[in-house]
Amino acid sequence: MSSGKQSVKVVVRCRPLNDREKALGSKMVLSMDLRRCQCFIEKPGAVDEPPKQFTFDGNYFIDQTTEQMYNEIAYALVEGVTEGYNGTIFAYGQTGSGKSFTMQGVSEPAAQRGVIPRAFEHIFESIQVENTKFLVRASYLEIYNEEIRDLLGTDTKQRLEVNFLLLSLHPVC
């Protein structure tokens, strides 16, 4: 991985309907063209209106795993971190949109382990084979209702302030 200029990449992931949505009889209004990285959103009940179309740098539908997404999107970024470059994986979306599922994942099935445990495993496996000492630092922040919380701190209710924010982004949504 080069330290050259890299653009921000925006990737979208569609989660399946949850139990509540299924119980309400909700229907999937999103479809994807994975080859063209396009998403189409239909307006319910408006059969004569064309769907809204959006194009991203990558997209993942409900049948694709976190493992696949990590390997295709996050692996190179984390590999760059092990080579000394800065990297950020940033999940953004509404409450209930699947950010925690993507970032934290579940232990079973293994293909749905989250980005965070995969990245830690990747980093620690990489530095274990080196004959060098490493300092590993991690931040795990939540921004909710315009308040920032340190999710690794002892006081998760403590309000944090950011005077500036400089990010090298490779988003996973």
N, C-alpha and C positions, 0 to 999 in steps of 0.2 A: 504494500500500500504506500502510495506516495504522499508526501506532505503538501503536495500542490493544492491549488484552490479546488474545493469541491462545493457543489451547490447543495442546497437543502433539498432533501428528497421527501416527498409526502406519500405515504403508503396508507391505504385504508383497508380495514378488515371488517367484514360483516359477521356479526354473531347470529346464531340461530334464535328463533323465537323462544322466550323463556316460558316457564309453566304458567305464569300469570297471563301472559299474552295469548297463549294457546287456550286457556280457560275462557278468555274473553272472546274467542273466535277471531282473533286478529289474523290478518293475512300478510304474507311477505310482499312488500311493495318495491323491493330492491332486486335488481338483477345485475349481473356483471358480464362483461366480455373480458375474460382474463388475458387473452392474447393482446388486446389493445389497451389494457389497463383502464377500462371505462366502466362506469357505474350508471345505471338508469333507475330513476325513481319515478314510479307511477303515482298519479294522484288518485286515491281511492274513489271509485264511482264516476270518474271522468274518462270513460272509454274512448271518447273522441279526441281527447287531448294527448299529444305525444308526451312520452316520459321526459323528465329533465335529465340531461346528460352531463356527466362530469368525468374528466380525465385526470389520472394521478400517475405518479412514477411507478406504482405497483398496487395491486389489489388482491385480496384474499377473500374467498367466499366461505360459507359456513362449513363446507366439507374439507377445507384445508387445515392443516395442523399448525400449531405454534412451532413445532420442530422445523417444518418446511419454511415457514416465514423467517425464523431465526437464521437458518442456513442461507437463505437467499438475500436477506436484508441486513441483519445485525452481525453476522459472522465476520464480514470484512471490516466493519467498524471496530469490533472488539479486537480483532487481530491487529489493527492499527494501533490500538491502545497498548497492546503488549509490545509494540515496537517503539513506543514513546510518544505517540501522537494523542492529542485530546479527542474525545468523542462523547457525544451525548445521544441517548435514546430518549425520546420525549413522547409520552402518550397523552393524547388530548381528546376530549369528547365529553358528552353529557353524562350525567349520573346514570348508571345502568347500561351504558353503551358497550361495555366489555373491556375497559382499560385494565382493570385488576386481573381479569382472566388472562389477558394477553401478557401482562407484565409479571404476575405472580404465578399464574397457572394452577394446575392441580397435579398431585403426584401420580395419579392414575387416570387415564392411560399415560404412559411415559411420553408419548408424542405430544401431549398437551402440557408438559412442564413449561413454566413461563420463561420469558426472556431473562428475567433477573437471575434465577438459579442457573440457567444455561450460560449466561455471561460470566458469573462467578466461577463456575466449573471450568469454562474455557480459559479464563485468566489464570486461575491457580494451576491448571495443568500446564499452561505455557511457561509460567515462571518457575515451576518445579524443576524443569529440565535444564534451566540456565544455571551457570556457575556464578551467579550474581545475586546480591541482596536487592530486594524490591520493597518499596513502601507502597502499600495499596490503600487508597482512600476512596470512600464511597459516600455519596449523598443520596438520600431518599426523601424527596420533598413532595408535599401535596399543596396545590394551590386550589382552594375551594372558597367560593364567595369572596374573592379578592383577599383572602387571608392565606398566608404561607405557614405550613407546619412541617417541622422536622420529624419524619416518621421513625427515625432511628434514635432520636433524643429521648431522655428520660421524662421530659415534660412535653407531651404531645399537644398540650393546650397552649403552650407558650407561643405568642405571636412573633413571627420573624419579620424583619424588614429587609428589602433588597434595594440598595442604592443604585446599582447598575446590574445588568444581566447580559453577559456575553456568552453566546451559545454557538457551538458547532453542532448543528442539528442533523439528525438522520431520523426523522419521526417514524413511529409505529403507532398507528391508530387502530 
